[in-house]
Amino acid sequence: MKRIITALVLLGSMSMGATAQVGLGMGMTPAKSKISVESGDVSKLKGKTFKVEFTYDNISVGKFASEDEYIAKKKAEYNEKEPGRGDKWAVAWKADRANRFEPAFITKWNELGEKSGTKVSKDAGENKLIIKTTSMEPGFNVGVAHEPANIYATLTFQDASGKTLAVVQADKVPGQTFTGDFDTGLRLSESYEKLAKDVYKTVSKKF
């Protein structure tokens, strides 16, 4: 009887270990972003509301030097599998910016900035924050294997006169939950949420 119990315990431990490994994407550890203040004094951002502007000009996507190349390839692949599917995907890819990525950033930033009064808005604010995305990696999740999405972006904070207060560079900002993020748009929206979290964490150290 003792041998049977021991065997069951060992089997349970093996099962839990396998589950944990799959949950981390075959042993993958959580990715970390690199945030650096390139210029300016981030302490001057405290208590200000910034009208945020997102730009995606000339971005690269994965191994593709241009977003247009990436969209053309994926659109053709999806349309080959199912006529019209690629066209719908291409529309959704662009729509995710306003519908998912930008709200994810704004919501998280304002949640963190409530105490210091440092906020962002698409509609108001004498000051301006320009978030220029330069590169995206969509990542993937096929259950047993998982690669997080990530983005690269430059954030430029300006005062009401247009003078630059600070420039922050964000590299390889990951988007991952380890479970349930089989949708590319969801993974990338997680990257924008983490962008807000990590940049705010960095600049607020000077508040």
C-alpha positions as CSV (number, residue, x, y, z in Angstrom):
1,M,0.0,0.0,0.0
2,K,2.9,2.4,0.9
3,R,4.5,1.7,-2.5
4,I,1.2,2.6,-4.3
5,I,0.9,5.9,-2.4
6,T,4.5,6.8,-3.2
7,A,4.0,6.0,-6.9
8,L,0.9,8.2,-7.0
9,V,2.7,11.1,-5.3
10,L,5.6,10.8,-7.8
11,L,3.1,10.7,-10.7
12,G,1.3,13.7,-9.5
13,S,4.6,15.6,-9.1
14,M,5.6,14.7,-12.7
15,S,2.2,15.9,-14.0
16,M,2.4,19.2,-12.1
17,G,5.9,19.8,-13.5
18,A,4.9,19.1,-17.0
19,T,1.9,21.4,-16.7
20,A,4.1,24.2,-15.3
21,Q,6.6,23.8,-18.1
22,V,3.8,24.0,-20.7
23,G,2.4,27.0,-19.0
24,L,5.8,28.8,-19.3
25,G,6.1,27.8,-22.9
26,M,8.5,24.9,-22.7
27,G,10.5,26.3,-19.8
28,M,10.4,29.9,-21.0
29,T,11.0,32.5,-18.3
30,P,9.1,35.7,-18.2
31,A,10.6,38.2,-20.7
32,K,11.8,41.6,-19.5
33,S,11.7,44.9,-21.3
34,K,14.5,47.5,-21.4
35,I,13.5,51.0,-20.5
36,S,16.0,53.9,-20.6
37,V,15.7,57.7,-20.2
38,E,17.5,59.0,-23.3
39,S,17.3,62.7,-22.4
40,G,15.5,65.3,-20.3
41,D,14.3,65.4,-16.7
42,V,11.5,63.0,-16.0
43,S,10.7,64.6,-12.7
44,K,9.1,67.4,-14.6
45,L,6.4,65.0,-15.8
46,K,4.8,64.7,-12.4
47,G,1.3,66.0,-12.0
48,K,0.8,66.8,-15.7
49,T,-1.8,65.5,-18.1
50,F,-0.4,64.6,-21.6
51,K,-2.5,64.4,-24.7
52,V,-1.2,61.1,-26.1
53,E,-0.5,60.6,-29.8
54,F,0.4,57.1,-31.2
55,T,2.3,56.8,-34.4
56,Y,3.2,53.6,-36.4
57,D,5.0,55.0,-39.4
58,N,7.6,52.9,-41.1
59,I,7.5,50.1,-38.5
60,S,9.0,46.6,-39.0
61,V,7.1,43.5,-38.1
62,G,9.0,40.4,-37.1
63,K,11.4,39.5,-39.9
64,F,9.7,41.9,-42.3
65,A,11.4,45.2,-42.8
66,S,8.0,46.9,-43.4
67,E,4.5,46.3,-42.1
68,D,3.1,46.3,-45.6
69,E,5.2,43.3,-46.5
70,Y,4.0,41.5,-43.4
71,I,0.3,42.3,-44.1
72,A,0.6,41.2,-47.7
73,K,2.0,37.8,-46.8
74,K,-0.4,37.0,-44.0
75,K,-3.4,38.3,-46.0
76,A,-2.5,36.0,-48.9
77,E,-1.9,33.0,-46.7
78,Y,-5.3,33.4,-44.9
79,N,-7.2,34.1,-48.2
80,E,-5.7,30.9,-49.7
81,K,-7.0,28.9,-46.8
82,E,-10.4,30.6,-46.8
83,P,-11.4,33.2,-49.4
84,G,-12.1,36.6,-47.7
85,R,-10.5,35.6,-44.4
86,G,-7.3,37.5,-45.2
87,D,-9.1,40.6,-46.1
88,K,-10.9,40.6,-42.8
89,W,-7.7,39.9,-40.9
90,A,-6.0,42.9,-42.6
91,V,-8.8,45.2,-41.5
92,A,-8.7,43.8,-37.9
93,W,-4.8,44.1,-37.8
94,K,-5.0,47.9,-38.3
95,A,-8.2,48.3,-36.2
96,D,-6.4,46.8,-33.2
97,R,-4.4,49.9,-32.8
98,A,-7.3,52.1,-31.8
99,N,-9.5,49.4,-30.4
100,R,-7.0,47.4,-28.2
101,F,-3.4,48.7,-28.1
102,E,-4.0,52.3,-27.3
103,P,-6.7,51.8,-24.7
104,A,-4.5,49.2,-23.0
105,F,-1.7,51.7,-22.6
106,I,-4.0,54.6,-21.5
107,T,-5.9,52.6,-19.0
108,K,-2.8,51.1,-17.3
109,W,-0.9,54.5,-17.2
110,N,-3.8,56.3,-15.6
111,E,-4.3,53.5,-13.1
112,L,-0.7,53.9,-12.0
113,G,-0.6,57.7,-12.3
114,E,-3.7,58.4,-10.3
115,K,-1.8,59.0,-7.1
116,S,0.8,61.4,-8.6
117,G,-1.7,63.1,-10.9
118,T,0.3,62.2,-14.0
119,K,-2.2,61.2,-16.6
120,V,-2.6,60.6,-20.4
121,S,-5.6,61.2,-22.6
122,K,-6.4,61.1,-26.3
123,D,-8.7,64.1,-26.0
124,A,-7.3,66.5,-23.4
125,G,-4.1,67.9,-22.0
126,E,-1.9,71.0,-22.7
127,N,1.2,68.8,-22.8
128,K,1.8,66.1,-25.4
129,L,3.1,62.5,-25.3
130,I,4.1,61.0,-28.7
131,I,4.5,57.3,-28.7
132,K,6.3,56.1,-31.8
133,T,6.2,52.4,-32.3
134,T,9.2,51.4,-34.4
135,S,9.0,47.5,-34.4
136,M,6.6,44.7,-33.5
137,E,7.1,41.0,-33.0
138,P,3.6,39.3,-33.0
139,G,4.9,36.2,-31.2
140,F,2.8,33.0,-31.1
141,N,1.0,30.5,-28.9
142,V,0.4,27.0,-30.1
143,G,-0.2,25.5,-26.7
144,V,3.0,23.5,-26.1
145,A,5.2,26.3,-27.4
146,H,4.9,30.0,-26.7
147,E,6.8,33.1,-27.9
148,P,5.7,36.4,-26.4
149,A,4.9,39.4,-28.6
150,N,7.1,42.4,-28.1
151,I,7.3,46.0,-29.2
152,Y,9.9,48.7,-29.5
153,A,8.9,52.3,-29.0
154,T,10.2,55.8,-28.4
155,L,8.2,58.1,-26.0
156,T,8.6,61.8,-26.3
157,F,7.1,64.0,-23.6
158,Q,6.5,67.7,-24.5
159,D,5.2,70.7,-22.6
160,A,2.5,73.1,-23.8
161,S,5.0,75.1,-25.9
162,G,6.3,72.0,-27.7
163,K,9.5,71.9,-25.8
164,T,10.7,68.3,-25.2
165,L,10.7,67.5,-21.5
166,A,12.0,63.9,-21.8
167,V,12.6,61.1,-24.2
168,V,12.3,57.5,-23.1
169,Q,13.3,54.5,-25.2
170,A,11.5,51.2,-24.6
171,D,13.0,48.0,-26.2
172,K,11.5,44.5,-26.4
173,V,8.5,45.2,-24.3
174,P,6.8,41.7,-23.9
175,G,3.2,40.8,-24.2
176,Q,2.4,37.5,-22.6
177,T,0.1,35.8,-20.1
178,F,1.3,32.2,-20.6
179,T,-2.4,31.1,-20.9
180,G,-5.2,32.1,-23.2
181,D,-3.3,34.5,-25.5
182,F,-3.7,32.6,-28.7
183,D,-4.8,35.9,-30.5
184,T,-2.1,38.1,-31.9
185,G,-4.0,41.3,-31.1
186,L,-4.3,40.2,-27.4
187,R,-0.6,39.5,-27.1
188,L,0.3,42.9,-28.6
189,S,-2.2,44.7,-26.5
190,E,-0.5,43.1,-23.5
191,S,2.8,44.7,-24.8
192,Y,1.2,48.1,-24.8
193,E,-0.1,47.6,-21.3
194,K,3.4,46.6,-20.1
195,L,4.8,49.6,-21.9
196,A,2.7,51.9,-19.8
197,K,3.6,49.9,-16.6
198,D,7.3,49.8,-17.2
199,V,7.8,53.4,-18.5
200,Y,5.7,54.8,-15.6
201,K,7.6,52.7,-13.1
202,T,10.9,54.1,-14.5
203,V,9.9,57.8,-14.7
204,S,8.0,57.8,-11.3
205,K,11.2,57.0,-9.5
206,K,12.1,60.6,-9.9
207,F,8.7,61.9,-8.7
